[in-house]
Amino acid sequence: MSLGDVYFILFRHKWMILLFSFAGVMGAILLLFVVKPPQYQSEAMLSIRYVVEGKSLNPPGDEQNTRSLDERSDSIINTELATLYSLDLAEKVVQAMTPETILAKAGGGTDTNRAAYLVRSGLTVEQIPDSSVIRISFQNPDPRLVQPALGEIIDAYFTKHAQMHQGMGVSDVFLTNETARLRVELAQTDDQLGNLKRAAGVISVGDTQNEYAEQISKIRQDLFSAEVELSGHQAMLEELTKSSGNEPEATNVDSAAGVPSEQLDSYKKICATLAFLEQKEQDYLTRQGFTVENVLVKQVHEQIGQTEMLKKSMETNYPQLLVLDIPLSSPVSGQQASGSNDLKTESEQVAGLKAKIQALNLQLNQIWAEATNFEKVETTISQLEQKKQVEEANLKYFMGSLEETRTDEALGRDKAANISIIQAPTPPVKGWSKALKKKVAMVAAGGVFGGLALAFLIELLFDRSVKRPADIEAKLRLPLFISIPAMARNSHRDLTTVNNHLRLQDANGDERETSGAIALHEATGVDLQNRHDPLHRFYEGLRDRLIVYFETRNLTHKPMLVAVTSCEKGAGVSSIATGLAASLSETGDGNVLLVNISGEQGAAQQFYKGKPGCSLDEALATNKKQGALVKANLYTTTEQIDGDMLPANLPKKISTLMPKFKASEYDYIIFDMPPVSQTSVTARLAGLMDMVLLVIESEKTNQDVVKRVNRLLLESNGKVSTVLNKTKVYTPAWLHQEFLNDT
């Protein structure tokens, strides 16, 4: 939509828009002075810095009790506005001021509900944009009532705000009962936990777990040491048993020459220990199925490493030890202080170590059994301890809530410390509230914009008629020859009326031309004698466009057949056909024949100076032309055909006359044809014409009708161009030029 389209819509529907605007302004005035006359009002402003939520009656959680207005401030402010505007708050004000006081200037009475509704209807609450400030105003016809009532509204709001957000007014009976119940449950849980610990011999779960772990670790270490020592004594006992019957080999003694006997014994013990540790590690990995990540395997592996380091250290200090052939089960004894290898002593050591190992195994099994039983009890103890912690937290929470509630009630705290009064209720002033002013502005603006909306809705949606040249070019995609403005003489009258009128005239030979032209002017509105006719220049413009069209397409044959038709009656086809024929007759030596076949009886009549001329066949003959002369080079003919036979015979008649038309001396033959329809002959004859001018009446012819008519003409191979007739200019020329200064 262009700016010209907007101007066209506004000025075309200006009276409707002005009427709606006037109605809106009158409605606003009526609302101000009749429906809502000015009343006395008082105004106050409150600032809500934050909202403090009271403690919940549910057990404590992770929720935050204080919420800043930076987050979800709109929802919080809207909640406060709804609280101020609630009927409950209005009822509190009525109770504080009595219904008689509030209804004194409103008909009187003691109806509490009516008084509450009156308070709420006079209350206006709004938020100042981009702030946490609320503006409150109260209106009433009584000037003595508005300021005290607004103060009561603010006090009632503070009380209700505290009740909503801080739990004020909640009876402490529930908190007392809940506290007593939690005390009983906590005592029962404590008794169950104590009995279970005493039965299991447990003081602290954590300490008991650590104690069992330490005992198991210590017994394993002692058992491991005893097994190592037993292995050494067993090896020594076997060596003593062998040596008691056989002498040592001389090679080993000779090889160990120079090594002290104490170092030699230590080296043998280290070798025996290393052999035992390796065997122990292999036993863990293969027979018992431990992994290398097992704690016992890691301990044995570390001891093997330490023992190998000691062995290498002695071999470094005494190289003679490398040549000794010491078996892997070399005797080791930790009881060699005296250096004696007494067989009896070693036997006693072996027996003692076996007894020690057996005792340690019994202790380990017992500790494992106790630890296993403790694990079963530990789950129940942990559950009871967790339950005890939850009950203690709940009891502490409800005790604190009960204490806070009793303190608040004792102090009578009914004011909200988080809300500040920026402006106390002002003295009464007569006027309208801002909310009412907004409504009045909306009513006035609604009238203006309602008219504009209806105008655009009619123009763009409901009214589908062709109105301007832009509609033909942009919406219908049809070529436009010219647009003719609407004037008083630009009307349609059928040439049959002209024919009938001319037949009744009795004029002499000197006056025939003048009287015929006058009759033609009276019938069609085309004054052939007056060149100052306002439509004359438009007919000349149409003539020039038509001539240029033929010249640019190299159409030089004669005569040129031009048909003028429309989509409906009254479009001005006869006027345009007559004006076009008259204009064409003024150019050069051209001879023009105007044939009218649009009459209701299918008349095609020739007249000359007001007197009927020859028939259509005779008009085509050279010797008969002079009888059809109306104006210089302009001829009209008539052919009377039976109306019932017109649809079937007329196209055939014209078709048979086409050779005569083309052989005649006329330069242009203009056909005034009936409107295009499904039953008219126009669409059938369109293919015989060099040009079909489709006359569209502005603001009456529907766009869809034009499209269907154009489709019918194109199906007959007609060459269609359009003439927009009776166009109206609504936009002032100084604001927007619409028709290229044609008007």
For each residue, the residues with C-beta under 8 A, 3 or more apart:
1: 5 6
2: 5 6
3: 6 7 736
4: 7 8 470 731 736 738
5: 1 2 8 9 470
6: 1 2 3 9 10
7: 3 4 10 11 730 731 735 736
8: 4 5 11 12 459 467 468 730 731 738
9: 5 6 12 13 455 456 459
10: 6 7 13 14 17 452 455
11: 7 8 14 730 731 732
12: 8 9 455 459 467 728 730
13: 9 10 16 17 451 454 455 458 459
14: 10 11 17 18 730
15: 18 19
16: 13 19 20 451 454 455
17: 10 13 14 20 21 448 451 452 455
18: 14 15 21 22 451
19: 15 16 22 23 451
20: 16 17 23 24 447 448 450 451 454
21: 17 18 24 25 447 448 451
22: 18 19 25 26 447
23: 19 20 26 27 447
24: 20 21 27 28 443 444 445 446 447 448 450 451
25: 21 22 28 29 444 447
26: 22 23 29 30
27: 23 24 30 31 443 444 447
28: 24 25 31 32 440 441 443 444 447
29: 25 26 32 33
30: 26 27 33 34 35
31: 27 28 34 35 36 436 439 440 443
32: 28 29 35 36 37 38 432 436 440
33: 29 30 37
34: 30 31 37
35: 30 31 32
36: 31 32 432 436
37: 32 33 34
38: 32 430 431 432
39: 122 139 140 141 430 431 432
40: 139 140 141 142 143 146 428 429 430
41: 137 138 139 140 146 428 429 430 431 433
42: 137 138 146 147 149 150 425 426 427 428 429
43: 135 136 137 150 423 425 426
44: 135 136 137 150 154 421 423 424 425 426
45: 128 133 134 135 136 421 422 423
46: 133 134 136 154 419 420 421 422
47: 132 133 134 419 420 421 422
48: 51 69 76 77 80 132 133 134 418 419
49: 69 132 418 419 420
50: 66 67 68 69 418
51: 48 66 67 69 76 165 418
52: 65 66 165 166 418
53: 65 66 67 165 166
54: 65 165 166 167 168
55: 65 167 397 400 401 404
56: 61 63
57: 167 170 174 175 178 401
58: 61
59: 390 393 394 397
60: 393 394 397
61: 56 58
62:
63: 56
64: 67
65: 52 53 54 55
66: 50 51 52 53
67: 50 51 53 64 71 72 76
68: 50 71
69: 48 49 50 51 73 76 77 132
70: 73
71: 67 68
72: 67 75 76
73: 69 70 76 77 132
74: 77 78
75: 72 78 79
76: 48 51 67 69 72 73 79 80
77: 48 69 73 74 80 81 127 132 134
78: 74 75 81 82
79: 75 76 82 83
80: 48 76 77 83 84 134 161
81: 77 78 84 85 125 126 127 134
82: 78 79 85 86
83: 79 80 86 89 157 160 161 164
84: 80 81 89 123 125 134 136 153 157
85: 81 82 89 120 123 125
86: 82 83 89 90 160
87: 90 91 116 117 120
88: 91 92 160
89: 83 84 85 86 92 93 153 156 157 160
90: 86 87 93 94 116 117 119 120 123
91: 87 88 94 95 112 116
92: 88 89 95 96 152 156 159 160
93: 89 90 96 97 102 116 119 149 152 153 156
94: 90 91 97 98 99 102 112 115 116 119
95: 91 92 98 112
96: 92 93 152 155 156
97: 93 94 101 102 145 148 149 152
98: 94 95 101 102
99: 94 102 103 109 110 111 112 114 115
100: 103 104 108 109 110
101: 97 98 104 145
102: 93 94 97 98 99 106 115 118 119 140 145 149
103: 99 100 106 107 108 109 110 111 114 115 118
104: 100 101 108 142 145
105: 140 141 142 145
106: 102 103 118 140 141
107: 103
108: 100 103 104
109: 99 100 103 114
110: 99 100 103
111: 99 103 114 115
112: 91 94 95 99 115 116
113: 116 117
114: 99 103 109 111 117 118
115: 94 99 102 103 111 112 118 119
116: 87 90 91 93 94 112 113 119 120
117: 87 90 113 114 120 121
118: 102 103 106 114 115 121 122 140
119: 90 93 94 102 115 116 122 123 138 149 153
120: 85 87 90 116 117 123
121: 117 118
122: 39 118 119 138 139 140 146
123: 84 85 90 119 120 136 137 138 153
124: 136 137 138 139 433 434 435
125: 81 84 85 134 135 136
126: 81 134 135 434 435
127: 77 81 131 132 133 134 135
128: 45 131 133 134 135
129:
130:
131: 127 128
132: 47 48 49 69 73 77 127
133: 45 46 47 48 127 128 422
134: 45 46 47 48 77 80 81 84 125 126 127 128
135: 43 44 45 125 126 127 128 434
136: 43 44 45 46 84 123 124 125 150 153 154
137: 41 42 43 44 123 124 150 433 434
138: 41 42 119 122 123 124 146 149 150 153 425
139: 39 40 41 122 124 146 433
140: 39 40 41 102 105 106 118 122 145 146 149
141: 39 40 105 106
142: 40 104 105 145 146
143: 40 146 428 430
144: 148 428
145: 97 101 102 104 105 140 142 148 149
146: 40 41 42 122 138 139 140 142 143 149 150 425 428
147: 42 150 151 425 426 427 428
148: 97 144 145 151 152 425
149: 42 93 97 102 119 138 140 145 146 152 153
150: 42 43 44 136 137 138 146 147 153 154 425
151: 147 148 154 155 424 425
152: 92 93 96 97 148 149 155 156
153: 84 89 93 119 123 136 138 149 150 156 157
154: 44 46 136 150 151 157 158 421 425
155: 96 151 152 158 159
156: 89 92 93 96 152 153 159 160
157: 83 84 89 153 154 160 161
158: 154 155 161 162 414 415 416 419
159: 92 155 156 162 163 168 414
160: 83 86 88 89 92 156 157 163 164
161: 80 83 157 158 164 165 416 419
162: 158 159 165 166 168 413 414 415 416
163: 159 160 166 167 168 169
164: 83 160 161
165: 51 52 53 54 161 162 416
166: 52 53 54 162 163 408 416
167: 54 55 57 163 170 401 405
168: 54 159 162 163 408 413 414
169: 163
170: 57 167 174 175 405
171: 174
172: 175 176 402 405 406 409
173: 176 177
174: 57 170 171 177 178
175: 57 170 172 178 179 398 401 402 405
176: 172 173 179 180 402
177: 173 174 180 181
178: 57 174 175 181 182 398
179: 175 176 182 183 395 398 399 402
180: 176 177 183 184
181: 177 178 184 185
182: 178 179 185 186 391 394 395 398
183: 179 180 186 187 395
184: 180 181 187 188
185: 181 182 188 189 391
186: 182 183 189 190 388 391 392 395
187: 183 184 190 191
188: 184 185 191 192
189: 185 186 192 193 384 387 388 391
190: 186 187 193 194 388
191: 187 188 194 195
192: 188 189 195 196 384
193: 189 190 196 197 381 384 385 388
194: 190 191 197 198
195: 191 192 198 199
196: 192 193 199 200 377 380 381 384
197: 193 194 200 201 202 203 381
198: 194 195 201
199: 195 196 377
200: 196 197 373 374 377 381
201: 197 198
202: 197 205 208 374 377 381
203: 197 207 208
204: 207 208
205: 202 208 209 378 381 382 385
206: 209 210
207: 203 204 210 211
208: 202 203 204 205 211 212 374
209: 205 206 212 213 374 378
210: 206 207 213 214
211: 207 208 214 215
212: 208 209 215 216 367 370 371 374
213: 209 210 216 217
214: 210 211 217 218
215: 211 212 218 219 367
216: 212 213 219 220 364 367 368 371
217: 213 214 220 221
218: 214 215 221 222
219: 215 216 222 223 360 363 364 367
220: 216 217 223 224 296 364
221: 217 218 224 225
222: 218 219 225 226 360
223: 219 220 226 227 357 360 361 364
224: 220 221 227 228 299
225: 221 222 228 229
226: 222 223 229 230 353 356 357 360
227: 223 224 230 231 276 280 357
228: 224 225 231 232 273 276 277
229: 225 226 232 233 334 353
230: 226 227 233 234 350 353 354 357
231: 227 228 234 235 272 273 276 332
232: 228 229 235 236 269 272 273 276 331 332 333 334
233: 229 230 236 237 331 332 333 335 346 349 350 353
234: 230 231 237 238 350
235: 231 232 238 239 272 329 330 331 332
236: 232 233 239 240 331 332 333 341 346
237: 233 234 240 241 331 343 346 347 350
238: 234 235 241 242 329 331
239: 235 236 242 243 330 331 341
240: 236 237 243 244 331 341 342 343 346
241: 237 238 244 245 343
242: 238 239 245 246
243: 239 240 246 248 341
244: 240 241 343
245: 241 242
246: 242 243
247:
248: 243 252 253
249: 252 253
250: 253 254
251: 254 255 325
252: 248 249 255 256 324 325
253: 248 249 250 256 257
254: 250 251 257
255: 251 252 320 323 324
256: 252 253 259 264 320 321 324
257: 253 254 320
258: 318 320
259: 256 263 264 267 318 320 321
260: 263 264
261: 264 265 339
262: 265 266 339
263: 259 260 266 267 314 317 318
264: 256 259 260 261 267 268 321
265: 261 262 268 269 333 336 339
266: 262 263 269 270 314
267: 259 263 264 270 271 311 314 315 318 321 324 326
268: 264 265 271 272 326 330 331 332
269: 232 265 266 272 273 330 331 332 333 334 336
270: 266 267 273 274 307 310 311 314 332
271: 267 268 274 275 311 326 328 330 332
272: 231 232 235 268 269 275 276 328 329 330 331 332
273: 228 231 232 269 270 276 277 307 332
274: 270 271 277 278 304 307 308 311
275: 271 272 278 279 328 329 330
276: 227 228 231 232 272 273 279 280
277: 228 273 274 280 281 300 303 304 307
278: 274 275 281 282 304
279: 275 276 282 283
280: 227 276 277 283 284 300
281: 277 278 284 285 297 300 301 304
282: 278 279 285 286
283: 279 280 286 287 288
284: 280 281 287 288 290 294 296 297 300
285: 281 282 288 289 290 291 292 297
286: 282 283 289
287: 283 284
288: 283 284 285
289: 285 286
290: 284 285 294 296 297
291: 285 294 297
292: 285 297 298 301
293: 297 298
294: 284 290 291 297 298
295: 298 299
296: 220 284 290 299 300
297: 281 284 285 290 291 292 293 294 300 301
298: 292 293 294 295 301 302
299: 224 295 296 302 303
300: 277 280 281 284 296 297 303 304
301: 281 292 297 298 304 305
302: 298 299 305 306
303: 277 299 300 306 307
304: 274 277 278 281 300 301 307 308
305: 301 302 308 309
306: 302 303 309 310
307: 270 273 274 277 303 304 310 311
308: 274 304 305 311 312
309: 305 306 312 313
310: 270 306 307 313 314
311: 267 270 271 274 307 308 314 315
312: 308 309 315 316
313: 309 310 316 317
314: 263 266 267 270 310 311 317 318 321
315: 267 311 312 318 319 321 322
316: 312 313 319
317: 263 313 314
318: 258 259 263 267 314 315 321
319: 315 316 322
320: 255 256 257 258 259 323 324
321: 256 259 264 267 314 315 318 324
322: 315 319
323: 255 320
324: 252 255 256 267 320 321
325: 251 252
326: 267 268 271 330
327: 330
328: 271 272 275
329: 235 238 272 275
330: 235 239 268 269 271 272 275 326 327
331: 232 233 235 236 237 238 239 240 268 269 272 341
332: 231 232 233 235 236 268 269 270 271 272 273
333: 232 233 236 265 269 336 341 346 349
334: 229 232 269
335: 233 345 349
336: 265 269 333 339 340 341
337:
338:
339: 261 262 265 336
340: 336 345
341: 236 239 240 243 331 333 336 346
342: 240 345 346
343: 237 240 241 244 346 347
344: 347 348
345: 335 340 342 348 349
346: 233 236 237 240 333 341 342 343 349 350
347: 237 343 344 350 351
348: 344 345 351 352
349: 233 333 335 345 346 352 353
350: 230 233 234 237 346 347 353 354
351: 347 348 354 355
352: 348 349 355 356
353: 226 229 230 233 349 350 356 357
354: 230 350 351 357 358
355: 351 352 358 359
356: 226 352 353 359 360
357: 223 226 227 230 353 354 360 361
358: 354 355 361 362
359: 355 356 362 363
360: 219 222 223 226 356 357 363 364
361: 223 357 358 364 365
362: 358 359 365 366
363: 219 359 360 366 367
364: 216 219 220 223 360 361 367 368
365: 361 362 368 369
366: 362 363 369 370
367: 212 215 216 219 363 364 370 371
368: 216 364 365 371 372
369: 365 366 372 373
370: 212 366 367 373 374
371: 212 216 367 368 374 375
372: 368 369 375 376
373: 200 369 370 376 377
374: 200 202 208 209 212 370 371 377 378
375: 371 372 378 379
376: 372 373 379 380
377: 196 199 200 202 373 374 380 381
378: 205 209 374 375 381 382
379: 375 376 382 383
380: 196 376 377 383 384
381: 193 196 197 200 202 205 377 378 384 385
382: 205 378 379 385 386
383: 379 380 386 387
384: 189 192 193 196 380 381 387 388
385: 193 205 381 382 388 389
386: 382 383 389 390
387: 189 383 384 390 391
388: 186 189 190 193 384 385 391 392
389: 385 386 392 393
390: 59 386 387 393 394
391: 182 185 186 189 387 388 394 395
392: 186 388 389 395 396
393: 59 60 389 390 396 397
394: 59 60 182 390 391 397 398
395: 179 182 183 186 391 392 398 399
396: 392 393 399 400
397: 55 59 60 393 394 400 401
398: 175 178 179 182 394 395 401 402
399: 179 395 396 402 403
400: 55 396 397 403 404
401: 55 57 167 175 397 398 404 405
402: 172 175 176 179 398 399 405 406
403: 399 400 406 407
404: 55 400 401 407 408
405: 167 170 172 175 401 402 408 409
406: 172 402 403 409 410
407: 403 404 410 411
408: 166 168 404 405 411 413
409: 172 405 406 412
410: 406 407
411: 407 408
412: 409
413: 162 168 408
414: 158 159 162 168
415: 158 162
416: 158 161 162 165 166 419
417:
418: 48 49 50 51 52
419: 46 47 48 49 158 161 416
420: 46 47 49
421: 44 45 46 47 154 424
422: 45 46 47 133
423: 43 44 45 426
424: 44 151 421
425: 42 43 44 138 146 147 148 150 151 154
426: 42 43 44 147 423 429
427: 42 147
428: 40 41 42 143 144 146 147
429: 40 41 42 426
430: 38 39 40 41 143
431: 38 39 41
432: 32 36 38 39 436 437 440
433: 41 124 137 139 436 437
434: 124 126 135 137 437 438
435: 124 126 438 439
436: 31 32 36 432 433 439 440
437: 432 433 434 440 441
438: 434 435 441 442
439: 31 435 436 442 443
440: 28 31 32 432 436 437 443 444
441: 28 437 438 444 445
442: 438 439 445 446
443: 24 27 28 31 439 440 446 447
444: 24 25 27 28 440 441 447 448
445: 24 441 442 448 449
446: 24 442 443 449 450
447: 20 21 22 23 24 25 27 28 443 444 450 451
448: 17 20 21 24 444 445 451 452
449: 445 446 452 453
450: 20 24 446 447 453 454
451: 13 16 17 18 19 20 21 24 447 448 454 455
452: 10 17 448 449 455 456
453: 449 450 456 457
454: 13 16 20 450 451 457 458
455: 9 10 12 13 16 17 451 452 458 459
456: 9 452 453 459 460
457: 453 454 460 461 462
458: 13 454 455 461 462 463
459: 8 9 12 13 455 456 463
460: 456 457
461: 457 458
462: 457 458
463: 458 459 467
464: 702 703 704
465: 698 699 700 701 702 703
466: 471 472 475 476 696 698 699 701 702 703 706 724
467: 8 12 463 471 698 699 727 728
468: 8 471 472 483 698 724 727 738
469: 472 473 480 483 724 727 739
470: 4 5 473 474 475
471: 466 467 468 474 475 476 703
472: 466 468 469 475 476 478 480 696 706 722 724
473: 469 470 476 477 478 480
474: 470 471 477
475: 466 470 471 472 703
476: 466 471 472 473 703 706 707 710 722
477: 473 474
478: 472 473 694 706 710 720 721 722
479: 720 721 722
480: 469 472 473 483 721 722 723 724
481: 542 545 546 549 693 721 722 723
482: 538 541 542 545 723 724
483: 468 469 480 698 723 724 725 727 739 742
484: 490 535 538 542 572 576 723 724 725 726 727
485: 490 538 726 727 728 729 739 742 743
486: 490 698 726 727 728
487: 490 534 535
488: 491
489: 525 527 533 534 535
490: 484 485 486 487 525 535 572 575 725 726
491: 488 525 572 575
492: 524 569 570 571 572 573 574 575
493: 497 498 523 524 525 574 575
494: 497 498 523 574 598 599 600
495: 498 499 523 524 574 578 596 598 599 603 605 672
496: 499 500 596 599 600 601 603
497: 493 494 500 501 523
498: 493 494 495 501 502 519 520 523 524 607
499: 495 496 502 503 596 599 603 605 607 612 638
500: 496 497 503 504
501: 497 498 504 505 519 522 523
502: 498 499 505 516 519 607 610 611 612
503: 499 500 612
504: 500 501
505: 501 502 515 519 610 611
506:
507: 511 512 515 609 610 611
508: 511 512
509: 512 609
510:
511: 507 508 514 515 609 610
512: 507 508 509 515 516 608 609 610 611
513: 516 517 608 609 610 629 630 631
514: 511 517 518 529 609 610
515: 505 507 511 512 518 519 609 610
516: 502 512 513 519 520 607 608 609 610 611 630
517: 513 514 520 521 527 528 529 630 631
518: 514 515 521 522 529 610
519: 498 501 502 505 515 516 522 523 610
520: 498 516 517 523 524 526 528 578 630
521: 517 518 524 525 526 527 528 529 530
522: 501 518 519
523: 493 494 495 497 498 501 519 520 574
524: 492 493 495 498 520 521 574 575 578
525: 489 490 491 493 521 535 575
526: 520 521 533 535 539 575 578 579 582
527: 489 517 521 530 533 536
528: 517 520 521 582 630 631 634
529: 514 517 518 521
530: 521 527 533 536
531: 536
532: 536
533: 489 526 527 530 536
534: 487 489 537
535: 484 487 489 490 525 526 538 539 575 579
536: 527 530 531 532 533 539 540 579 583
537: 534 540 541
538: 482 484 485 535 541 542 579 742
539: 526 535 536 542 543 576 579 580 582 583
540: 536 537 543 544 583
541: 482 537 538 544 545
542: 481 482 484 538 539 545 546 576 579 580 583 693 723
543: 539 540 546 547 580 583 584 587
544: 540 541 547 548
545: 481 482 541 542 548 549
546: 481 542 543 549 550 562 580 584 691 693
547: 543 544 550 551 587
548: 544 545 551 552
549: 481 545 546 552 553 691 721
550: 546 547 553 555 556 560 690 691
551: 547 548 554 555
552: 548 549
553: 549 550
554: 551
555: 550 551 560 690
556: 550
557: 560 662
558: 665 666 667
559: 593 661 662 664 666 667 668 669
560: 550 555 557 667 668 669 690 691
561: 661 669 671 688 689 690 691
562: 546 580 668 669 670 671 689 690 691 692 693
563: 671 673 682 685 686 689 691 692 693 718
564: 573 576 577 580 670 671 672 673 693 695
565: 573 673 674 675 676 682 686 692 693 694 695
566: 569 571 572 573 675 676 694 695 696 697 701
567: 571 675 676 694 696 697 701 705 706 709
568: 571 675 697 700 701 705
569: 492 566 675
570: 492 697 700
571: 492 566 567 568 675 695 696 697 700 701 725 726
572: 484 490 491 492 566 575 576 695 697 725 726
573: 492 564 565 566 576 577 598 672 673 675 695
574: 492 493 494 495 523 524 577 578 596 598 672
575: 490 491 492 493 524 525 526 535 572 578 579
576: 484 539 542 564 572 573 579 580 693 695 723 725
577: 564 573 574 580 581 594 596 670 671 672
578: 495 520 524 526 574 575 581 582 594 672
579: 526 535 536 538 539 542 575 576 582 583
580: 539 542 543 546 562 564 576 577 583 584 670 693
581: 577 578 584 585 592 593 594 634 636 668 670
582: 526 528 539 578 579 585 586 592 631 634
583: 536 539 540 542 543 579 580 586 587
584: 543 546 580 581 587 590 592 667 668 670
585: 581 582 590 591 592 631 632 633 634
586: 582 583 632 633
587: 543 547 583 584 590
588: 667
589: 633 667
590: 584 585 587 633 667 668
591: 585 625 633 635 665 666 667 668
592: 581 582 584 585 633 634 635 666 667 668 669 670
593: 559 581 619 628 635 636 637 664 666 668 669 670
594: 577 578 581 634 635 636 637 669 670 672
595: 604 616 636 637 639 669 670 671 672
596: 495 496 499 574 577 599 603 604 605 636 638 672
597: 602 603 604 639 650 654 671 672 673 674 681
598: 494 495 573 574 672 673 674
599: 494 495 496 499 596 602 603
600: 494 496 643
601: 496 640 641 643 646
602: 597 599 639 640 641 642 643 646 650
603: 495 496 499 596 597 599 638 639 640 641
604: 595 596 597 616 637 638 639 640 641
605: 495 499 596 612 613 636 637 638 639 640
606: 612 613 614 615 616 618 619 627 628 635 636 637 638
607: 498 499 502 516 610 611 612 613 628 630 636 638
608: 512 513 516 611 613 626 627 628 629 630 635
609: 507 509 511 512 513 514 515 516 629 630
610: 502 505 507 511 512 513 514 515 516 518 519 607
611: 502 505 507 512 516 607 608
612: 499 502 503 605 606 607 638
613: 605 606 607 608 619 624 627 628 635 636 637 638
614: 606 618 619 621 624 627 628 637
615: 606 618 619 637 638 639
616: 595 604 606 619 620 637 638 639 657
617: 620 621 639 657 660
618: 606 614 615 621 624 627
619: 593 606 613 614 615 616 624 625 628 635 637
620: 616 617 624 657 660 661 664
621: 614 617 618 624 625
622: 625 665
623: 626
624: 613 614 618 619 620 621 627 628
625: 591 619 621 622 628 629 635 665
626: 608 623 629
627: 606 608 613 614 618 624
628: 593 606 607 608 613 614 619 624 625 635 636 637
629: 513 608 609 625 626 632 634 635
630: 513 516 517 520 528 607 608 609 634 635 636
631: 513 517 528 582 585 634
632: 585 586 629
633: 585 586 589 590 591 592
634: 528 581 582 585 592 594 629 630 631
635: 591 592 593 594 606 608 613 619 625 628 629 630 666
636: 581 593 594 595 596 605 606 607 613 628 630
637: 593 594 595 604 605 606 613 614 615 616 619 628
638: 499 596 603 604 605 606 607 612 613 615 616
639: 595 597 602 603 604 605 615 616 617 653
640: 601 602 603 604 605
641: 601 602 603 604 645 646 649 650 653
642: 602 645 646 649
643: 600 601 602 646
644:
645: 641 642 648 649
646: 601 602 641 642 643 649 650 681
647: 650 679 680 681
648: 645 651 652
649: 641 642 645 646 652 653
650: 597 602 641 646 647 653 654 681
651: 648 654 655 681 684 685
652: 648 649 655 656
653: 639 641 649 650 656 657
654: 597 650 651 657 658 685 688
655: 651 652 658 688
656: 652 653 659
657: 616 617 620 653 654 660 661
658: 654 655 661 662 688
659: 656 662 663
660: 617 620 657 663 664
661: 559 561 620 657 658 664 666 669
662: 557 559 658 659
663: 659 660
664: 559 593 620 660 661 669
665: 558 591 622 625
666: 558 559 591 592 593 635 661 669
667: 558 559 560 584 588 589 590 591 592
668: 559 560 562 581 584 590 591 592 593
669: 559 560 561 562 592 593 594 595 661 664 666
670: 562 564 577 580 581 584 592 593 594 595
671: 561 562 563 564 577 595 597 685 689
672: 495 564 573 574 577 578 594 595 596 597 598
673: 563 564 565 573 597 598 680 681 682 685
674: 565 597 598 677 680 681 682
675: 565 566 567 568 569 571 573 680 682
676: 565 566 567 680 682 683 694 709 712 713
677: 674 680 682
678: 712
679: 647
680: 647 673 674 675 676 677 683
681: 597 646 647 650 651 673 674 684 685
682: 563 565 673 674 675 676 677 685 686 713
683: 676 680 686 712 713 715 716 718
684: 651 681 687 716
685: 563 651 654 671 673 681 682 688 689 716
686: 563 565 682 683 689 692 713 716 717 718 720
687: 684 716 717 718
688: 561 654 655 658 685
689: 561 562 563 671 685 686 692 718 719
690: 550 555 560 561 562 719
691: 546 549 550 560 561 562 563 719 721
692: 562 563 565 686 689 713 718 719 720 721
693: 481 542 546 562 563 564 565 576 580 721 722 723
694: 478 565 566 567 676 706 709 710 713 720 721 722 723
695: 564 565 566 571 572 573 576 722 723 725
696: 466 472 566 567 571 701 706 722 723 724 725
697: 566 567 568 570 571 572 700 701 725 726
698: 465 466 467 468 483 486 701 724 725 726 727 728
699: 465 466 467 726 728
700: 465 568 570 571 697 726
701: 465 466 566 567 568 571 696 697 698 705 706
702: 464 465 466 705 706
703: 464 465 466 471 475 476 706 707
704: 464 707 708
705: 567 568 701 702 708 709
706: 466 472 476 478 567 694 696 701 702 703 709 710
707: 476 703 704 710 711
708: 704 705 711 712
709: 567 676 694 705 706 712 713
710: 476 478 694 706 707 713 714 720
711: 707 708 714 715
712: 676 678 683 708 709 715 716
713: 676 682 683 686 692 694 709 710 716 718 720
714: 710 711 717 718 720
715: 683 711 712
716: 683 684 685 686 687 712 713
717: 686 687 714
718: 563 683 686 687 689 692 713 714
719: 689 690 691 692
720: 478 479 686 692 694 710 713 714
721: 478 479 480 481 549 691 692 693 694
722: 472 476 478 479 480 481 693 694 695 696
723: 480 481 482 483 484 542 576 693 694 695 696
724: 466 468 469 472 480 482 483 484 696 698 727
725: 483 484 490 571 572 576 695 696 697 698
726: 484 485 486 490 571 572 697 698 699 700
727: 467 468 469 483 484 485 486 698 724 739
728: 12 467 485 486 698 699
729: 485 733 738 739 743
730: 7 8 11 12 14
731: 4 7 8 11 735 736 738
732: 11 735 736
733: 729 736 737 738 741
734:
735: 7 731 732
736: 3 4 7 731 732 733
737: 733 740 741
738: 4 8 468 729 731 733
739: 469 483 485 727 729 742 743
740: 737
741: 733 737
742: 483 485 538 739
743: 485 729 739
